[in-house]
Amino acid sequence: MDRSKILKYIRGNASQTEVQEVEFWVNLKADNLLEFNRIKAQAMVSSFDENGDNKASLLALKKVKSKIKKKQRLVLLETLKYAAMLIFVLTTSYFLYHQVFSSQSEEFIPTDDAIVLTLENGEQKIIKEEKTIELLNADGLSVGTQKKNQLHYHKNSNTEELVYNTLSVPYGKKFDVVLSDNTHVFLNSGSTLKYPVNFIQNKNREVFLEGEAFFDVAKDKKHPFVVNANKINIRVLGTQFNVSSYPEDLQTKTVLVEGSVGLYQGKYFDKNTASLLKPGQLGSFDRTTETLLTENVDTAIYTSWREGNVLFKHEPFKNILKKLERQYDVVIVNQNKEIAEVSFTASFHNESLDYILETFHENFGVNYTYQNDIITITP
């Protein structure tokens, strides 16, 4: 792996392709992870050196390291009298660095692999999955909490104006949002959800989706829940359903697990013209022709991603590759055009990408190579 590419990744200025290449390389084997951490540690010290306020501390740290190395080589007993002083300098340098780094980590540094929350005023914050913190609005007031991989918004019945947040989840990650009405939204990789911090009385509960999400909607007969998903709207009162509406796909797919939903176009819902789904049905809306087809399906195929599973049933190979790219955050190039439209049925439960590719190779004769951090499907 090119060192310069790794440094760009660490500094947060790598392209999406470069990010995918580095992460795939890191996860390939343990030695790569060790090398990555070594380069990252060097880069962190280097960035610390560039901070003028802490330059003296870094020089002291370098001297500490030098003296420790001499002590290890020569084993001179007289150097022991410096141990307390050296430890003090080292500890002081560490905490100075830690304070600087911690304060910088709270700032927004745009990266392609970060979960990003955009507030109503345009301010962006990186959501770190390991944290449990208070969720604040642009005025510094608490609107909810983050508990690791879930945002949970408080209900405020006094809200009179719609204020929106937007959550963006990159490839290779998933995240949950519990809205102020207690509706639970599970966001899949590469998805963006725009939603009100609080819903307003006497108005529909309306959100906007790009990507894929599973909705467990809280029941509220007075306030229908509407998902806007690229030319098609899904209206419910309280139910469970999955919506897939990635911009690169030609179709928006809605799968109903429980309850009932109505699919319609335009601003207003009309039950006489809307297409109603029953549990176990899929509604596929073609965004090019603006036509809707309904069929009975196995809902598990469309919702298994929540548990990290990969299921295909009569799925074209080109679609399978795109799903693998999203779920595993990798770049896959298909040079075997003959297999692109061939359909496959397979089921993988929390398996690695290597295992999936090897299964296709051994059982279906699909060849692939790994070079320059890109997976290539070969003829």
N, C-alpha and C positions, 0 to 999 in steps of 0.2 A: 504494500500500500504506500502510495506517495505521501511523504511526511507533510508536504505543504497542504495537501488536501485534508489531512487529519487536523492540522492547525486551523484551517479555515472552519472546520466543523466545530472545534473547541471554542473559537472566537465568535461563533454565531453568524459568520458571513458566507457560509457555504450555500450553494444552490440546492434545490430540492433533490436533484439527481445525485449530487455529491453527498448529501446527508444520507440518502438511501444506500449509497455505495459504502460509506464508512460504517454505518450501523450493521450492514450485512457482513462486512469483513470482521468487525468486532465480535459478532455472534458466531462466526464460523468455527473458531477454536479458542481454547483457553490462552494459548500463547499470544494470540492477537489482542485479547483483552488486557493482558499484562503489558504488552507494548504500548497500547493505547493509553493506559493509566500512567505509564512512565512519561510519555510525551505530554500528557495533560498536566502532570505534576511540574514538569519543566516549564511549560507554558504559564502556569499559575505563578511560579516564582519569577518568571520573566516579566509578567504583567505587574507584579508587585514591585519589581525593580524600577518600572517606569513611573511609579507613583512618587513624586518628589518628596511628599511629606514623610514617606517611610523609607527613603533611600538609606539613611544612616542605619536604620534597624536592619535592613537587608545586608548591608556591608558587614555589620556585626554578625549576622547569621552566617555569612560566607566564611568569616574568620573562625567562627565556632566550628563549622564543618571541617575547615582546613586543619585546625588544631586537633580535632577529634581523630582525623585520619592519621596525623603525625603520631598521636599518642598510641593508636592501634599498631602502627608500624614499628615504632621504637620502644614502646612500653617503658617510657621514662617515668619513674616514680615522682620526680619533682613536678610534673605537670598536674598532678592530682590536686595541688593547692588551688588551681584555677577552675576546678570542676564546678564549684558552687557559683562562681561568677559566670561561667559559660552557660550553665543551666538557666541562670536568671536572664541572660541576654537572649538565649534561644526561646525561652518561654515568652518573654516580652515581645520578641519579633513575631512569634506565632499569633499571639493575641491581637497585635496590631494588624497583622495581615487578615486574621479572621474577621475583625471588625470591619475592615475595608471591604473585604469580599462579601460579607453578609449584607452590608448596606447596598452594595452594587447589585447583588442578586435579586433584590426586591424591585429594581428598576426594570422597565420593559426593554428587553433585548430581543428583537424579532428573529425567530428561528423557525424553520419549517417543521420541526418536530415538537413544538410547544403547544400545549392547550392554552388558548387565549380567550380571555373574557373582555369584551368591549362594553364599556359603560355608556350611558345615554349621552354623555358629552364628548364621546369619541376616545376617551382615555382607555388605554389597553393595559391589561394586567396578565402576567403569566400565572397560570394555575399549576401549582406543584402538587402532584398526586399524593405525596407522603404527608402533607400538612393537614392540620386541623386548626382553622382560624375563623375569625369573625369576617363576614362578607359585608363590605362597606360600599355605599354609593358615592357619587362624586362629591357630596357634601360631608362625607365622613360619618354618615349615620348608618347604623346596622340595618341591613335588609335581609340577612340570612346568615348561614354558617356553611363553611366547607369542612366536611369530614372525609379526608383522604380523597377518594374518587367520586365524591358526590357533593353537589351544591344543593342546599335546602333553603328555600326562600320563606320568610315569615309572611303571615297573612296580615294585611292592614286594611280593614274595612272602611277606613276614612279616606282612602285614595280617591281623588277626583280627576286625575290626569294620568293618561297612559305614559309610562316611562319604560323604555325597552333596554334589555341587555341582549348581547349576542355572544354565544359560546361556540368556538370553533375547535374541532377535534381533528388532529392530523392523522395521516395514515399510520397504522400500527398501534393505535391507542383507542380506548373506549372511555366514555364518561357518562355519569348519570346526573340528571337535574330533577329535583322535586320542586314543582312550581308552587306559587302561593296558595293555590286551591287544592293542593295535595296531589295533583296529577304527577305521575312518575314517568319521566322520559329517559329512555336508555339510548344514548347516541353511539352509533357505530363509527368506525374509522373513516376519516375524510369527510366529516359531516359538520354542518353549521346550523344552529337553531337560534332564531330571533324570537324573543318572548317578552311579555310585560313583567316587570318586577312585581307588580300587583295588578290583578284584574279589577275592572270597574263594574259597579252595580248597573244592571239593566243593559249591559252590552255583552256580545258574544265573547267567549274566551278564545282569542285568536293568536296563533303562532305561525312562524314561517320556517320551512325546512328546506335545506339543500343537502342531499346525502341520504342517509338511512337512519331510522329511529323506530324503536318500539314504544308505543304509548299505552300506559295504563291510566285511563282518564277517570278522575273523580266524578261521581255522579252529581249533577246539578241541573234539574229540569228547567230552571228559569234561565240558565246561561249555557247554551250549546257551545261545545268545544269545536273549533275549526282549525284544520291544518292546511295552510297554503303551501302547495308543493308543485311549483312550476306549471302553471296553466290549469291545474286541477285542484279542487278543494275537497277536503274530507270533513264531513260534519257528523258529530256524535253528541250524545248526552252523557254517557258513561260506558266505557267498553275497553277492550284490549285489541290492538291491531298494530300491524307493522307497515311502515311506508318506506319505499326505496325510490329516491328521486335524485340520483347523481346526475350532474350536468352533462357528463360524457355519454350517458345512456340515452337511448331513444325513447324509453318508456318509463312512466311512473307507475310503480306497482304497489297496490294496497292489498294486504292480506288480513282478513278479519279472523280473530281467534275467538272472541266472545262479544255478545251484544249485537249491535247493528250500526252500520254507517251508511251515509249517503254521499255519493260522488257527484260533483256538479262543477260547471264552469261559470265564470262571471261572478259578480259581487254578491248576488242574492240567491238564497236557497229556495227551490220550489220542489216540494215533495212529489209533484205530479210529473216532473221532467227529470229529476235526479235518478241516478242508478243506485239501487239499494243492494248492499251485500249481506249475505247470510254467513254465519260462522262456518269456516272451512272453505270460503270462496276467495278467489283472487280477482281483483279488478285491474286490468292492464290498460293504461291510457297511453296511446301513441301520440307523442307530442308533435310529430311531423304532420300526421293526417288528422290529429285531434279526434280520434275514434277510440271507443272503449269496448274492451272484450272482457267477459266474465266467465270464469271456469272454476270447477271444484279442484282443490289441491290439498296436499299434505302440508299443513301449516308449519310443521317442524322444520321443513326445508328452508323456510324463509325467516325463521326466528332462532335457529340454532346458533347463530353468530354471538348471541348474548352469553353463551357458555364457552365461547372460544372454539366451537365446532365448525367444521366445513362440510356441508352436504350439497350434493348436486343430483339432480334427477333430469335426465335427458337435456343436459345443459351444454350448449356449444362450447368448444374448447377455448375460443377467444374470450368468452364471458368468464370462464373459470380462471383464466390467467389474470384478468382484471380484478377479480375478487381476491386472488392470492396477493396481488400487489397491494391492495388496500389493507388486508388483514395483517400481512407480514411486513409491510412498509419496505418493499423491494422494487427493483426495476427488472421487468421481464420483457425480452424482445423475442417475438415469434418469427423465425425465418422459415418455418414449415407451413406455408400457406395452405397446403392440402388438408391439414388437420384442423385448421381454424374453425371450420363449420361442422366438424364431427362432434356429435353429442355423446356425453358420458354420464354415467350414474355412479356415484361413489359417496362414501361416508367416512369422515375422519374426525376423531374425537380428541381434541387437544393435542394433535400431533404437530411435530416440527415441520417446517417447510421442506427440509431435506428429505424427510420421510415421505411426504406427499409426492415430491418429484420422483423419488426412487420407485414409489408404487406405480406411478404412471409409466415409468421406464420399463419396469419388470413385467407389468401386466398388459400394457397397451403398446409397448414398443416406442414410447415417446423419448427421443434423445435430447439431451441438453448439455450445455457446457457452462462453466463458471470462469469468466475471464474479465479482468479489469473491473471487478466488483459488479458485474452485470450478468444475470442469468439469460442465456440464449437458448431458445428451443430450435434445434437444428433439424434439417431434412433427414 
